Amino acid sequence: MEENATFSTKLENNYKTYTMDLAGRPLKIEIGRVGKQANGCAFMHYGDTTVLCTATASKEPREGVDFFPLSVEFEEKMYSVGKFPGGFNKREGKASEHAILTSRVIDRPMRPLFPKDYRNDVTLNNMVMSVDPACDPEVVAMLGASLATSISDIPFDGPCAATQIGLIDGEFVINPGYDKKAQSSLALTVASTRDKVIMIEAGADELPEAKMIEAIYLADSVNKKVIAFFDQIVAECGKPKHSYQSAAIPQELMDAIHAEVPDEEMEKAVFTDDKQTREKAVDAIQQRLAEKFADNEEWVSLLGDALYQYQKKTVRRMILKEHKRPDGRAIRQIRPLAAEIDIIPRVHGSAMFTRGQTQICDVVTLAPLSEAQKVEGLDDHITKKRYIHQYNFPSYSVGETKPSRGPGRREIGHGALAERAIRPLLPSEEEFPYAIRAVSETFESNGSTSQASVCASSMALMAAGVPLKKLVAGISCGLVTGDTDDDYLVLTDIQGLEDFFGDMDFKVAGTHDGITAIQMDIKIHGLTRQIVEEAISRCKDAREYILTNVMEPVISKPRAAVSEYAPKIEQMKIDPDRIGDVVGKQGKNINEIIARTGVKIDIEEDGSVSVCGTDRAKMDEAEKYIRTICTEFEKGMVLTGKVVSIKEFGAFVEFAPGKEGMVHISKIAKERIDHVEDVLTLGDTVKVVCLGKDRMGRLSFSIKDCPKDAEPIN
């Protein structure tokens, strides 16, 4: 090699950049700049928020699955906000709950747009690389995932788009940033296709139905503009969609099943109000068919999916054409309801809500505010959660057996939905200085356990003495559609079968006065405005009925006091300059107070002090200690204290943890004494009067000059 040889590589700038104005901020998209080996990639920039969105698919279908294996990831990189990840391992680990919830919001509108018979693994990865507080990365990821898939060769009937709406001082805000979200009384996310709304997720402060519908269709109008922009990008950059191996059931098998099991027999099997009875009847049919087709291994392996399709067709036909539901209910009829409180002893609050074969027990626990959940994420406005709602779904609730491996994405999503529904009605920290944890245990499940959780938890909170402003109830409506937009039927209070075989699960929670949460999942390519409005109206009617006739007769207002088993919390205010005196060197004083009284003490920077305990006398004792420590002592004040040290010249008396004063030997007794020990012993409790401070700033006390009838201030 020659000594002066040089090497250079030139990368051609052959990528494409597209820009549009979105809610007053530039949305810039780069195609072909990065991620070229993915099936599709969109490098998204909204303001200074940057998200890399990729779509990849396996070359072959996954064997042995009867569902579409879609995985959606939302990766929160802490460098995007200039932070180190917390903990010992300075590397991002498992997804946060916020990331999981964002992944679910991306998944729900996109999943219905893939072919129903597609079984190739698909992963949509959305990596947040930079965060502009004015431009939420969730919106960018939702848009980028849709675009990356639309320009890829993966079969997908997109694009779709998503918009967030806030409400501040009565005015709607499109795609609010973190600051505006903190002020907003509405957190709405709407995804749309070119023609219809396909996903709704909302939290609100009792927003009237009409206002919610207005917000939904404002978002839909923005989505349509974004989709028109995306269509131009797809036209220029989109790849031809690849062919795939269809997982559709062979028509020959369906014909053979129909010949063996006529429609009347399938109707009889599936149309019952008892889930176990229905499952036994269908299992018997499957066993009979397996024996008949035993010589055809392919058919036997497809029987489960084929029978699912047969049941689905039967249920949809009977509902849509004959208005007959599997359990015999009318279209608007709610299943039998029941509500109870105080079913679990010794917990701080409990309630159970039952709707048909859906049953939720909710248990509330109260704790000091220091127990609030710390949150680390990309939004600096949310650093802790004082209200936590968690949802558990054990296998026994649906008659199955499998080991518990902790909450999955569905459980986390259901807990977050119930939490969002109740949060607007919670008292402020000043009104109720507690951290609150509600846990919904699913005892039995057959449709819409998340909304049963809302009902059970709002009753449990009131039973626990939490001053919840109003009861909150939730209900879910379903949908069965025909061949045209006008051929449909909305079902009130769907059970599991109607959810599995229907087209929609539209959950709405709220009070008598308005909506607090919505979550809409569908399996078709969107809903008309007429369906959305009818579903919201149906949910309002059902919610009013549940509140008035089921929940309010059991408990209509919070209990006046928390349970005897719950910690009691008293708040007091001290001079912030005296916090150091209360805490003491290395926490000596406050730890001594805690050791003596058994209470828990939390002190805020502004001087707010919370004393938490179960023994009222011990709490009062702790408060006295704190007040005494913070007192500016003056001559003539009377206190009680314990003799903690004896010297030749006098005794030291402790009147609060870490606070002492000296009684000179001449001030112990009226008569002259030669030795302090002649009168005082270590541990004696004595009443003293303050003489002021000596030249060194130390408090001086007198026993002999203390008025006999004076009441000590401590």
VMD Tcl script that draws the C-alpha trace (Angstrom):
set ca {
  {0.00 0.00 0.00}
  {1.30 3.41 -0.90}
  {2.04 5.66 2.05}
  {-0.11 8.52 0.71}
  {-3.12 6.37 -0.34}
  {-6.53 7.66 0.79}
  {-9.91 5.99 1.06}
  {-13.29 7.68 0.99}
  {-16.94 6.61 0.86}
  {-19.73 8.82 -0.40}
  {-23.28 8.14 0.75}
  {-25.77 9.40 -1.79}
  {-28.60 11.51 -0.38}
  {-31.32 9.41 -1.97}
  {-33.97 9.52 0.75}
  {-37.19 11.49 0.54}
  {-38.52 14.08 2.96}
  {-42.17 15.05 3.37}
  {-43.54 17.87 5.52}
  {-46.97 19.08 6.60}
  {-48.28 21.48 9.21}
  {-50.07 19.58 11.98}
  {-51.78 21.67 14.67}
  {-49.36 24.55 14.14}
  {-46.18 22.44 14.32}
  {-44.18 20.88 11.48}
  {-44.52 17.13 10.93}
  {-41.49 15.99 8.93}
  {-41.13 12.42 7.68}
  {-37.99 10.89 6.16}
  {-38.35 7.76 4.06}
  {-35.30 5.77 2.98}
  {-32.79 7.53 5.23}
  {-32.58 4.87 7.98}
  {-33.89 1.37 8.69}
  {-33.61 0.25 5.09}
  {-33.61 -3.47 5.90}
  {-36.98 -3.31 7.63}
  {-40.05 -4.05 5.52}
  {-41.07 -0.45 6.14}
  {-39.52 2.46 8.03}
  {-40.58 6.03 8.73}
  {-38.24 8.45 10.51}
  {-40.74 10.78 12.20}
  {-40.10 14.33 13.42}
  {-42.82 16.42 15.07}
  {-41.30 19.63 16.34}
  {-38.18 18.32 18.05}
  {-39.79 14.99 18.94}
  {-38.14 12.19 16.98}
  {-39.46 8.63 16.75}
  {-38.08 5.83 14.57}
  {-40.96 3.63 13.42}
  {-40.38 0.30 11.71}
  {-42.58 -2.54 10.47}
  {-41.19 -6.04 9.91}
  {-42.80 -9.36 9.04}
  {-41.59 -12.95 9.00}
  {-41.26 -14.63 5.63}
  {-43.39 -17.61 6.64}
  {-46.52 -17.93 8.82}
  {-46.15 -19.08 12.40}
  {-47.26 -22.67 12.74}
  {-49.96 -23.80 15.15}
  {-51.64 -20.44 15.81}
  {-55.23 -19.45 15.11}
  {-54.64 -15.71 15.52}
  {-52.66 -12.94 13.88}
  {-49.30 -12.67 15.78}
  {-48.87 -8.89 15.91}
  {-46.42 -7.32 18.39}
  {-46.33 -3.56 18.99}
  {-43.51 -1.98 21.00}
  {-43.12 1.59 22.25}
  {-39.54 2.04 23.44}
  {-38.90 4.92 25.83}
  {-35.23 5.84 25.56}
  {-34.25 7.95 28.55}
  {-31.61 9.78 26.52}
  {-34.55 11.31 24.65}
  {-35.13 13.57 27.67}
  {-31.49 13.82 28.77}
  {-31.76 11.36 31.67}
  {-29.97 8.27 32.92}
  {-32.29 5.31 33.52}
  {-33.00 4.84 37.24}
  {-31.74 1.92 39.32}
  {-28.40 0.18 39.49}
  {-28.43 -1.05 35.89}
  {-28.15 2.12 33.85}
  {-29.91 0.64 30.85}
  {-33.53 0.64 29.77}
  {-35.20 -2.57 30.95}
  {-38.72 -3.89 30.60}
  {-41.37 -1.59 29.24}
  {-43.02 0.79 31.70}
  {-46.78 0.66 32.21}
  {-47.05 3.87 30.20}
  {-45.13 2.28 27.32}
  {-47.39 -0.80 27.47}
  {-50.52 1.35 27.39}
  {-49.16 3.31 24.43}
  {-48.39 0.06 22.60}
  {-51.99 -1.05 23.15}
  {-53.34 2.23 21.76}
  {-51.23 1.72 18.60}
  {-52.23 -1.95 18.31}
  {-55.99 -1.51 18.59}
  {-56.68 0.59 15.46}
  {-54.12 -1.21 13.32}
  {-54.93 -4.85 14.05}
  {-58.31 -4.85 12.24}
  {-56.64 -3.52 9.06}
  {-54.49 -6.62 8.53}
  {-55.99 -9.59 6.64}
  {-57.96 -11.89 8.95}
  {-56.26 -14.97 7.47}
  {-52.69 -13.60 7.84}
  {-50.48 -15.60 10.25}
  {-47.01 -14.16 9.60}
  {-45.37 -12.58 12.66}
  {-45.44 -8.78 12.42}
  {-43.57 -6.41 14.74}
  {-44.15 -2.67 14.85}
  {-41.31 -1.02 16.75}
  {-41.48 2.64 17.77}
  {-38.31 4.01 19.36}
  {-38.52 7.44 21.01}
  {-35.19 9.17 20.41}
  {-35.97 12.79 21.28}
  {-38.85 14.44 23.13}
  {-40.14 17.95 22.58}
  {-42.53 18.64 25.51}
  {-44.87 20.43 23.10}
  {-45.15 17.35 20.81}
  {-46.24 14.12 22.48}
  {-44.24 11.11 21.18}
  {-47.34 8.88 21.52}
  {-49.02 10.67 18.61}
  {-45.84 10.52 16.54}
  {-45.48 6.78 17.18}
  {-49.09 6.09 16.22}
  {-48.71 7.98 12.96}
  {-45.30 6.46 12.23}
  {-46.42 2.87 12.86}
  {-49.30 3.32 10.42}
  {-47.12 4.91 7.74}
  {-44.24 2.44 8.08}
  {-46.69 -0.44 7.61}
  {-48.51 1.27 4.74}
  {-45.33 1.80 2.68}
  {-44.05 -1.71 3.47}
  {-44.80 -4.87 1.52}
  {-46.84 -6.21 4.47}
  {-50.55 -6.68 3.61}
  {-52.35 -3.81 5.35}
  {-55.50 -1.89 4.49}
  {-54.19 1.47 5.70}
  {-53.11 4.04 6.33}
  {-54.89 5.13 9.49}
  {-54.09 8.22 11.57}
  {-54.50 9.31 15.19}
  {-55.06 12.65 16.90}
  {-55.22 13.69 20.54}
  {-57.68 16.31 21.80}
  {-57.55 18.32 25.03}
  {-60.06 20.72 26.55}
  {-58.85 23.87 28.33}
  {-61.25 26.61 29.48}
  {-63.95 25.22 27.21}
  {-61.77 25.26 24.07}
  {-60.51 22.15 22.27}
  {-56.75 21.81 21.80}
  {-55.36 19.57 19.04}
  {-52.38 17.39 19.99}
  {-51.66 19.18 23.30}
  {-48.13 19.05 24.71}
  {-47.27 18.02 28.25}
  {-47.94 21.49 29.73}
  {-51.39 21.74 28.18}
  {-52.26 18.15 29.07}
  {-51.65 19.01 32.71}
  {-54.31 21.76 32.43}
  {-56.79 19.81 30.30}
  {-60.09 18.33 31.50}
  {-60.07 15.90 28.55}
  {-57.51 13.38 27.30}
  {-58.93 11.96 24.07}
  {-57.19 9.89 21.41}
  {-59.05 9.05 18.20}
  {-57.81 6.90 15.31}
  {-59.51 6.91 11.93}
  {-59.35 5.37 8.49}
  {-60.19 7.39 5.39}
  {-63.90 7.00 6.05}
  {-64.58 6.03 9.67}
  {-63.47 6.19 13.28}
  {-61.64 3.01 14.23}
  {-60.47 3.59 17.82}
  {-61.37 5.86 20.76}
  {-59.57 6.19 24.08}
  {-60.60 8.91 26.53}
  {-60.36 10.18 30.07}
  {-62.47 13.17 31.05}
  {-63.81 15.23 33.95}
  {-67.48 14.26 33.56}
  {-67.73 15.52 29.99}
  {-71.29 15.60 28.58}
  {-71.95 13.11 25.80}
  {-72.60 15.78 23.17}
  {-69.29 17.50 23.93}
  {-67.45 14.19 23.74}
  {-68.95 13.43 20.32}
  {-67.94 16.89 19.12}
  {-64.35 16.25 20.25}
  {-64.26 12.81 18.60}
  {-65.23 14.20 15.22}
  {-62.89 17.15 15.50}
  {-60.09 14.57 15.85}
  {-61.55 12.58 12.96}
  {-61.42 15.65 10.70}
  {-57.71 16.13 11.53}
  {-57.07 12.44 10.87}
  {-58.52 12.68 7.39}
  {-56.05 15.47 6.50}
  {-53.14 13.38 7.77}
  {-54.32 10.33 5.81}
  {-54.50 12.40 2.60}
  {-50.87 13.42 3.27}
  {-49.90 9.79 3.92}
  {-51.61 8.66 0.71}
  {-49.22 10.85 -1.26}
  {-46.22 9.28 0.50}
  {-47.51 5.74 -0.08}
  {-48.11 6.50 -3.76}
  {-44.46 7.55 -4.16}
  {-42.68 5.19 -1.73}
  {-44.98 2.25 -1.15}
  {-43.84 -1.28 -2.01}
  {-46.09 -3.87 -3.68}
  {-47.74 -6.04 -1.02}
  {-46.32 -9.54 -0.76}
  {-48.35 -12.69 -1.21}
  {-48.88 -14.93 1.79}
  {-50.14 -18.34 2.77}
  {-53.80 -17.95 3.75}
  {-55.02 -19.52 6.99}
  {-58.63 -19.50 5.83}
  {-60.65 -22.65 6.58}
  {-61.18 -24.78 3.43}
  {-64.75 -24.51 2.17}
  {-64.88 -28.31 1.83}
  {-64.40 -28.67 5.59}
  {-67.08 -26.08 6.36}
  {-69.51 -27.87 4.02}
  {-68.79 -31.21 5.70}
  {-69.37 -29.71 9.17}
  {-72.68 -28.18 8.06}
  {-73.78 -31.55 6.67}
  {-73.04 -33.25 10.01}
  {-74.19 -30.41 12.32}
  {-77.22 -28.51 10.96}
  {-77.88 -24.88 11.89}
  {-80.60 -25.87 14.36}
  {-78.18 -28.01 16.40}
  {-75.54 -25.29 16.54}
  {-78.15 -22.72 17.59}
  {-79.27 -24.99 20.42}
  {-75.65 -25.46 21.55}
  {-74.66 -21.80 21.67}
  {-77.89 -20.10 22.72}
  {-77.84 -20.40 26.51}
  {-77.18 -17.98 29.36}
  {-74.69 -20.34 31.02}
  {-71.14 -20.25 29.69}
  {-70.19 -23.71 30.98}
  {-73.28 -25.32 29.43}
  {-72.47 -23.76 26.07}
  {-68.83 -24.86 26.20}
  {-69.82 -28.45 27.05}
  {-72.27 -28.56 24.14}
  {-69.70 -27.22 21.66}
  {-67.00 -29.58 23.01}
  {-69.35 -32.52 22.43}
  {-69.90 -31.42 18.83}
  {-66.15 -31.05 18.28}
  {-65.49 -34.52 19.72}
  {-68.11 -36.04 17.42}
  {-66.62 -34.32 14.37}
  {-63.08 -35.35 15.35}
  {-64.21 -38.98 15.36}
  {-65.97 -38.59 12.01}
  {-62.95 -36.92 10.35}
  {-60.34 -39.04 12.12}
  {-58.86 -40.16 8.79}
  {-58.16 -36.57 7.70}
  {-55.42 -35.12 9.95}
  {-55.55 -31.68 8.31}
  {-59.27 -31.34 8.94}
  {-58.96 -32.51 12.55}
  {-56.23 -29.91 13.19}
  {-58.52 -27.18 11.83}
  {-61.67 -28.24 13.67}
  {-61.29 -25.74 16.52}
  {-61.01 -22.76 14.19}
  {-63.72 -24.10 11.90}
  {-66.19 -24.52 14.77}
  {-65.31 -21.03 15.97}
  {-66.28 -19.70 12.53}
  {-69.50 -21.72 12.58}
  {-70.47 -20.43 16.04}
  {-69.63 -16.89 15.00}
  {-71.76 -17.09 11.87}
  {-74.65 -18.60 13.84}
  {-74.59 -16.01 16.61}
  {-74.25 -13.06 14.23}
  {-77.10 -14.30 12.02}
  {-79.47 -14.82 14.92}
  {-78.68 -11.44 16.49}
  {-78.78 -9.39 13.31}
  {-81.69 -11.03 11.53}
  {-83.86 -12.28 14.39}
  {-82.75 -9.94 17.23}
  {-82.12 -13.03 19.36}
  {-79.20 -12.96 21.79}
  {-77.46 -16.14 23.00}
  {-78.77 -15.79 26.58}
  {-82.29 -14.81 25.52}
  {-82.04 -11.15 26.58}
  {-83.59 -8.22 24.75}
  {-81.21 -6.06 22.74}
  {-81.13 -3.31 25.39}
  {-81.43 -5.57 28.43}
  {-78.69 -5.72 31.07}
  {-77.88 -9.00 32.77}
  {-78.92 -9.53 36.44}
  {-77.01 -7.11 38.69}
  {-75.92 -7.21 42.32}
  {-73.77 -4.98 44.52}
  {-72.35 -5.49 48.03}
  {-69.87 -3.76 50.31}
  {-67.74 -4.90 53.28}
  {-67.45 -8.48 52.10}
  {-63.80 -8.81 53.20}
  {-63.05 -8.29 56.94}
  {-60.19 -6.17 58.31}
  {-59.27 -4.56 54.97}
  {-59.72 -0.79 54.66}
  {-62.60 -1.05 52.21}
  {-64.17 -3.67 49.93}
  {-67.05 -4.12 47.50}
  {-68.28 -6.70 45.03}
  {-70.16 -6.05 41.81}
  {-71.83 -8.82 39.82}
  {-73.31 -8.62 36.33}
  {-74.48 -12.00 35.08}
  {-71.44 -14.29 35.10}
  {-69.05 -11.36 35.55}
  {-68.01 -10.75 39.15}
  {-65.39 -8.36 40.53}
  {-64.26 -7.91 44.12}
  {-62.41 -4.65 44.74}
  {-60.26 -4.04 47.83}
  {-59.01 -0.59 48.84}
  {-55.90 0.10 50.92}
  {-54.98 3.50 52.38}
  {-51.46 4.65 53.23}
  {-49.47 7.84 53.83}
  {-48.65 9.95 50.79}
  {-45.03 8.81 51.05}
  {-46.25 5.42 49.76}
  {-47.38 6.96 46.45}
  {-45.92 5.20 43.42}
  {-42.85 6.88 41.96}
  {-42.97 7.15 38.18}
  {-39.99 7.49 35.86}
  {-40.77 8.33 32.27}
  {-40.50 10.84 29.47}
  {-43.01 13.25 31.03}
  {-41.51 15.23 33.92}
  {-44.99 16.40 34.97}
  {-45.85 12.93 36.28}
  {-43.38 11.86 38.95}
  {-45.71 10.04 41.33}
  {-49.16 8.46 41.46}
  {-51.14 8.70 44.68}
  {-54.06 6.66 43.24}
  {-53.22 3.23 41.88}
  {-55.80 0.87 40.38}
  {-54.66 -2.66 39.61}
  {-56.65 -5.43 37.93}
  {-56.05 -9.17 38.19}
  {-57.48 -11.85 35.92}
  {-56.74 -15.36 37.27}
  {-57.39 -18.37 35.06}
  {-60.04 -19.81 37.40}
  {-62.29 -16.84 36.56}
  {-62.93 -18.42 33.15}
  {-62.75 -22.04 34.28}
  {-59.21 -22.62 33.04}
  {-55.97 -23.65 34.69}
  {-52.60 -22.06 34.09}
  {-49.82 -20.74 36.32}
  {-49.79 -17.08 37.27}
  {-46.94 -15.17 35.64}
  {-47.90 -11.69 36.79}
  {-50.06 -9.13 34.97}
  {-50.03 -9.14 31.18}
  {-50.73 -6.22 28.87}
  {-54.48 -6.81 29.04}
  {-54.51 -6.69 32.85}
  {-52.41 -3.52 32.88}
  {-54.73 -1.94 30.32}
  {-57.91 -2.82 32.23}
  {-56.45 -1.46 35.47}
  {-55.46 1.78 33.75}
  {-58.94 2.17 32.24}
  {-60.66 1.83 35.63}
  {-58.08 4.18 37.17}
  {-58.75 6.78 34.48}
  {-62.51 6.47 35.03}
  {-62.34 7.19 38.76}
  {-59.44 9.67 39.01}
  {-61.52 12.83 38.26}
  {-63.78 12.14 41.27}
  {-61.02 11.68 43.83}
  {-60.50 14.24 46.59}
  {-57.40 16.43 46.52}
  {-54.38 15.66 48.70}
  {-55.35 18.58 50.94}
  {-58.84 17.15 51.43}
  {-57.66 13.58 51.94}
  {-53.90 13.19 52.53}
  {-53.69 9.50 51.66}
  {-52.16 7.35 48.95}
  {-54.88 5.01 47.68}
  {-54.55 1.56 46.11}
  {-57.56 -0.25 44.65}
  {-57.15 -3.86 43.51}
  {-59.85 -5.49 41.39}
  {-59.88 -9.27 41.71}
  {-61.80 -11.06 38.96}
  {-63.81 -13.86 40.58}
  {-65.72 -14.72 37.43}
  {-65.57 -13.41 33.88}
  {-68.04 -13.41 31.04}
  {-67.76 -9.99 29.45}
  {-66.63 -6.48 30.41}
  {-64.81 -7.09 33.68}
  {-63.07 -3.72 33.28}
  {-66.37 -1.88 33.66}
  {-67.44 -4.08 36.55}
  {-64.12 -3.02 38.12}
  {-65.16 0.62 37.80}
  {-68.43 -0.08 39.63}
  {-66.84 -2.20 42.36}
  {-63.93 0.15 42.99}
  {-66.03 3.32 43.31}
  {-68.19 1.57 45.93}
  {-65.13 0.19 47.73}
  {-63.58 3.65 47.88}
  {-66.69 5.10 49.48}
  {-66.85 2.16 51.89}
  {-63.23 2.87 52.85}
  {-64.12 6.45 53.79}
  {-62.47 8.04 50.77}
  {-64.50 11.21 50.08}
  {-65.18 10.30 46.46}
  {-67.28 13.09 44.95}
  {-69.70 10.74 43.17}
  {-70.16 7.09 42.33}
  {-68.84 6.01 38.93}
  {-70.32 3.20 36.86}
  {-69.31 1.58 33.58}
  {-70.92 -0.57 30.91}
  {-69.96 -1.97 27.53}
  {-71.95 -2.09 24.29}
  {-71.34 -4.42 21.37}
  {-72.11 -4.40 17.67}
  {-73.07 -6.81 14.92}
  {-72.90 -5.50 11.35}
  {-74.28 -6.73 8.08}
  {-73.37 -6.00 4.49}
  {-74.08 -2.25 4.51}
  {-73.42 0.66 6.87}
  {-77.11 0.82 7.74}
  {-77.37 -2.89 8.52}
  {-76.24 -3.14 12.15}
  {-77.42 -3.75 15.68}
  {-75.95 -2.24 18.88}
  {-76.13 -4.55 21.91}
  {-76.26 -3.27 25.49}
  {-74.07 -5.11 28.02}
  {-72.26 -7.66 25.89}
  {-71.21 -10.99 27.33}
  {-68.05 -12.84 26.28}
  {-69.60 -14.68 23.32}
  {-70.99 -11.45 21.85}
  {-67.57 -9.83 22.30}
  {-65.74 -12.74 20.61}
  {-68.14 -13.01 17.68}
  {-69.22 -9.38 17.43}
  {-67.56 -6.36 15.86}
  {-67.13 -3.95 18.78}
  {-66.45 -3.58 22.48}
  {-67.41 0.01 23.34}
  {-66.74 0.71 27.04}
  {-67.97 3.92 28.65}
  {-67.69 4.89 32.33}
  {-68.99 7.96 34.09}
  {-71.36 9.54 36.58}
  {-74.90 10.87 36.26}
  {-73.38 14.08 34.94}
  {-70.94 12.94 32.28}
  {-68.26 10.64 30.88}
  {-65.01 9.96 32.71}
  {-63.53 7.25 30.45}
  {-64.01 5.57 27.06}
  {-62.24 2.69 25.42}
  {-63.42 1.43 22.05}
  {-62.09 -1.74 20.39}
  {-63.42 -2.96 17.06}
  {-62.69 -5.77 14.63}
  {-63.97 -4.08 11.48}
  {-62.67 -1.15 9.40}
  {-64.32 1.60 11.42}
  {-67.65 2.89 12.69}
  {-70.05 5.40 11.20}
  {-70.97 8.46 13.26}
  {-74.46 7.05 13.67}
  {-73.10 3.93 15.39}
  {-70.75 5.93 17.63}
  {-73.55 8.23 18.78}
  {-75.93 5.33 19.39}
  {-73.33 3.39 21.39}
  {-72.55 6.41 23.59}
  {-76.28 7.02 24.14}
  {-76.91 3.36 25.03}
  {-74.03 3.39 27.50}
  {-75.42 6.53 29.17}
  {-78.85 4.92 29.66}
  {-77.32 1.74 31.08}
  {-74.94 3.68 33.33}
  {-77.80 5.73 34.78}
  {-79.76 2.55 35.47}
  {-76.84 0.85 37.25}
  {-76.10 3.90 39.40}
  {-79.71 4.54 40.40}
  {-81.02 1.02 40.87}
  {-78.00 -1.03 41.93}
  {-75.11 0.95 43.37}
  {-76.73 3.93 45.15}
  {-79.10 1.76 47.24}
  {-76.00 0.01 48.65}
  {-73.84 3.10 49.26}
  {-74.54 6.59 47.96}
  {-71.98 8.70 49.84}
  {-68.59 8.11 51.44}
  {-68.40 6.97 55.02}
  {-67.62 9.75 57.46}
  {-64.43 8.10 58.73}
  {-61.88 5.60 57.50}
  {-61.91 2.02 58.81}
  {-60.61 1.24 62.27}
  {-57.95 -0.85 60.53}
  {-56.83 1.97 58.25}
  {-54.08 4.36 59.26}
  {-55.25 7.73 60.54}
  {-53.49 10.78 59.16}
  {-53.31 14.16 60.84}
  {-51.73 17.12 59.11}
  {-50.02 20.06 60.74}
  {-47.92 22.97 59.53}
  {-44.55 24.05 60.90}
  {-42.15 26.81 60.00}
  {-39.99 25.44 57.15}
  {-36.95 26.86 58.96}
  {-37.65 24.45 61.85}
  {-37.68 21.30 59.71}
  {-34.01 20.68 60.52}
  {-34.78 20.86 64.26}
  {-37.54 18.26 63.93}
  {-35.43 15.93 61.79}
  {-32.26 16.38 63.85}
  {-28.72 15.46 62.95}
  {-28.80 12.44 60.61}
  {-32.49 12.03 61.42}
  {-31.91 11.43 65.13}
  {-34.86 13.46 66.44}
  {-37.52 12.28 64.00}
  {-36.40 8.66 64.32}
  {-36.66 8.96 68.10}
  {-40.21 10.30 67.83}
  {-41.12 7.40 65.51}
  {-39.51 4.87 67.87}
  {-41.39 6.22 70.90}
  {-44.80 6.54 69.28}
  {-44.85 3.97 66.48}
  {-46.25 6.49 64.01}
  {-45.05 7.40 60.53}
  {-44.06 11.01 59.85}
  {-43.71 12.70 56.47}
  {-42.41 16.27 56.17}
  {-42.64 18.30 52.96}
  {-40.35 21.18 52.00}
  {-43.11 23.72 52.64}
  {-43.43 22.62 56.28}
  {-46.46 20.35 55.79}
  {-46.23 17.47 58.27}
  {-48.32 14.27 58.08}
  {-48.53 12.07 61.16}
  {-49.85 8.60 60.34}
  {-50.79 5.83 62.75}
  {-53.56 3.60 64.05}
  {-53.39 4.66 67.74}
  {-54.86 8.12 68.21}
  {-53.10 8.67 71.58}
  {-49.71 7.88 70.06}
  {-50.40 10.23 67.13}
  {-51.29 13.02 69.57}
  {-48.06 12.32 71.45}
  {-46.02 12.61 68.25}
  {-47.74 15.88 67.32}
  {-46.96 17.28 70.76}
  {-43.30 16.36 70.35}
  {-43.16 18.13 66.98}
  {-44.92 21.25 68.27}
  {-42.66 21.34 71.30}
  {-39.53 21.10 69.16}
  {-40.77 23.94 66.99}
  {-41.73 26.17 69.92}
  {-39.78 29.37 70.49}
  {-39.36 29.09 74.26}
  {-39.87 32.11 76.45}
  {-39.40 32.81 80.12}
  {-42.29 31.51 82.21}
  {-43.30 28.58 79.96}
  {-44.00 25.37 81.90}
  {-43.01 21.95 80.54}
  {-42.58 18.38 81.68}
  {-39.44 16.44 80.91}
  {-37.30 13.47 81.79}
  {-34.00 13.64 83.65}
  {-31.47 12.29 81.16}
  {-28.16 13.39 82.65}
  {-26.91 14.34 86.13}
  {-23.82 16.45 86.70}
  {-22.26 18.00 89.81}
  {-23.69 21.40 88.89}
  {-27.19 20.26 87.96}
  {-29.37 18.01 85.81}
  {-30.33 17.99 82.12}
  {-34.00 17.51 81.37}
  {-35.25 16.32 77.94}
  {-38.66 17.73 77.10}
  {-38.82 16.44 73.50}
  {-36.61 14.15 71.41}
  {-33.31 15.98 70.92}
  {-34.40 18.95 73.02}
  {-32.89 19.47 76.48}
  {-32.48 22.20 79.07}
  {-30.46 22.42 82.27}
  {-31.71 22.76 85.84}
  {-28.92 24.22 87.98}
  {-28.44 22.53 91.36}
  {-29.60 25.74 93.01}
  {-32.92 25.55 91.12}
  {-33.86 21.98 92.03}
  {-35.24 22.34 95.55}
  {-36.29 25.21 97.79}
  {-33.85 24.06 100.46}
  {-30.10 23.86 99.84}
  {-28.84 20.47 98.57}
  {-25.26 19.26 98.30}
  {-25.78 16.63 95.63}
  {-28.23 16.47 92.73}
  {-28.68 12.75 93.40}
  {-30.19 13.58 96.79}
  {-33.34 14.74 94.95}
  {-33.24 13.52 91.35}
  {-32.65 10.14 89.72}
  {-32.09 9.36 86.02}
  {-35.43 8.78 84.34}
  {-37.46 10.92 86.71}
  {-40.27 12.94 85.11}
  {-40.33 16.49 86.41}
  {-42.25 19.72 85.81}
  {-40.08 22.74 85.09}
  {-40.46 26.41 84.28}
  {-38.33 28.10 81.62}
  {-35.97 30.78 82.89}
  {-34.81 31.82 79.43}
  {-31.48 31.16 77.76}
  {-28.00 31.38 79.27}
  {-25.01 33.16 77.72}
  {-24.37 30.17 75.45}
  {-27.95 30.12 74.13}
  {-28.97 27.05 76.14}
  {-32.34 26.82 77.86}
  {-32.35 27.07 81.63}
  {-35.07 25.54 83.78}
  {-36.15 25.64 87.39}
  {-38.00 23.01 89.35}
  {-38.39 24.92 92.60}
  {-39.90 28.02 90.92}
  {-42.44 26.07 88.84}
  {-46.05 27.00 89.71}
  {-47.80 23.94 91.15}
  {-51.07 24.42 89.26}
  {-49.52 25.41 85.87}
  {-50.41 23.18 82.88}
  {-47.34 22.08 80.83}
  {-47.41 23.15 77.19}
  {-46.09 19.73 76.12}
}
mol new
graphics top color blue
foreach p $ca { graphics top sphere $p radius 0.5 }
foreach p [lrange $ca 0 end-1] q [lrange $ca 1 end] { graphics top cylinder $p $q radius 0.2 }
display resetview
